[in-house]
Amino acid sequence: MARQKQTVVSFRVDHHLAEILNHLPDKSGFIRDAILQRFHAVCPFCRGRGVMPQVIARWFEGRLPAYESVECRCCHYLYPLEVVARARPPRGRPFICPHCLEHGHSH
């Protein structure tokens, strides 16, 4: 996947919050993470770590094949068809998940 161009976004905060943010080692990273957490839920299996023990992964993978899924062309998450049945595109057209469509960042 090609790296996306970054855009600078600015917003106003009160003086107290600005002081707190200025003491963070990676202010931009903190703000990005906070915004993403607002739009996404933490995985109930890995609890946001992004990895899980192999025994849990094998158990989980053993249940996934029961669900037919489709990959979003933008965010690359797999969506079970039963969750996005109405959003499924006609055969041959790429799938864009409702979140990417709603926020206008379908690539």
C-alpha positions as CSV (number, residue, x, y, z in Angstrom):
1,M,0.0,0.0,0.0
2,A,1.4,3.4,-1.0
3,R,2.1,5.8,1.8
4,Q,-0.5,8.5,2.0
5,K,0.4,12.2,2.0
6,Q,0.1,13.8,5.5
7,T,-1.8,17.0,6.1
8,V,-1.3,19.4,8.9
9,V,-4.5,20.1,11.0
10,S,-4.7,22.8,13.6
11,F,-7.3,23.5,16.3
12,R,-7.7,25.8,19.3
13,V,-7.4,24.6,22.9
14,D,-7.4,26.4,26.2
15,H,-4.1,27.4,27.8
16,H,-4.2,24.6,30.4
17,L,-4.6,21.8,27.8
18,A,-1.9,23.4,25.6
19,E,0.5,23.2,28.5
20,I,-0.3,19.5,29.1
21,L,0.1,18.7,25.4
22,N,3.4,20.5,25.2
23,H,4.9,18.2,27.9
24,L,4.1,15.1,25.9
25,P,7.1,13.5,24.1
26,D,5.0,12.9,20.9
27,K,2.2,15.4,20.9
28,S,1.1,14.6,17.3
29,G,1.1,10.8,18.0
30,F,-1.0,11.3,21.2
31,I,-3.6,13.5,19.3
32,R,-3.8,11.0,16.4
33,D,-4.3,8.1,18.8
34,A,-7.0,10.0,20.7
35,I,-8.9,10.8,17.6
36,L,-8.7,7.3,16.2
37,Q,-10.0,5.9,19.5
38,R,-13.0,8.1,19.1
39,F,-13.9,6.5,15.8
40,H,-12.9,2.9,16.5
41,A,-13.6,0.3,19.2
42,V,-10.9,-1.7,20.9
43,C,-10.7,-5.4,19.8
44,P,-12.3,-7.5,22.5
45,F,-9.8,-10.2,21.9
46,C,-6.4,-8.4,21.9
47,R,-7.7,-5.3,23.8
48,G,-6.0,-2.9,21.5
49,R,-2.5,-4.6,21.6
50,G,-2.7,-5.6,17.9
51,V,-1.5,-9.1,18.8
52,M,-2.8,-12.1,20.9
53,P,-1.4,-15.4,22.1
54,Q,-1.4,-18.1,19.5
55,V,-3.9,-20.3,21.4
56,I,-6.5,-17.5,21.3
57,A,-5.6,-16.7,17.6
58,R,-6.1,-20.3,16.6
59,W,-9.5,-20.4,18.5
60,F,-10.6,-17.2,16.8
61,E,-9.5,-18.2,13.3
62,G,-11.4,-21.5,13.7
63,R,-14.6,-19.5,13.9
64,L,-13.9,-16.9,11.2
65,P,-14.4,-19.2,8.1
66,A,-18.0,-19.5,9.1
67,Y,-18.5,-15.8,8.0
68,E,-18.2,-14.7,4.4
69,S,-16.4,-11.3,4.4
70,V,-15.4,-8.5,2.1
71,E,-12.3,-6.3,2.4
72,C,-12.7,-2.5,2.3
73,R,-10.6,-1.0,-0.5
74,C,-9.8,2.0,1.7
75,C,-9.0,0.8,5.3
76,H,-8.4,-2.9,4.4
77,Y,-10.5,-4.1,7.3
78,L,-12.5,-7.3,6.7
79,Y,-16.3,-6.9,7.2
80,P,-18.6,-9.8,7.6
81,L,-21.2,-9.6,4.8
82,E,-24.1,-10.0,7.3
83,V,-22.9,-6.7,8.9
84,V,-22.7,-4.8,5.7
85,A,-25.2,-6.6,3.5
86,R,-26.8,-3.4,2.2
87,A,-23.4,-1.7,1.5
88,R,-22.2,-4.6,-0.6
89,P,-21.3,-3.3,-4.1
90,P,-22.3,-5.0,-7.3
91,R,-20.1,-7.9,-8.4
92,G,-16.8,-6.6,-9.8
93,R,-16.9,-3.2,-8.0
94,P,-14.6,-2.5,-5.0
95,F,-16.2,-2.5,-1.5
96,I,-15.9,0.7,0.5
97,C,-17.1,0.3,4.1
98,P,-19.7,2.6,5.6
99,H,-17.2,4.3,7.9
100,C,-14.9,5.3,5.0
101,L,-17.8,6.4,2.9
102,E,-19.3,8.5,5.7
103,H,-16.0,10.3,6.4
104,G,-15.2,10.8,2.7
105,H,-11.8,9.1,2.7
106,S,-12.5,6.3,0.3
107,H,-9.4,6.0,-1.8
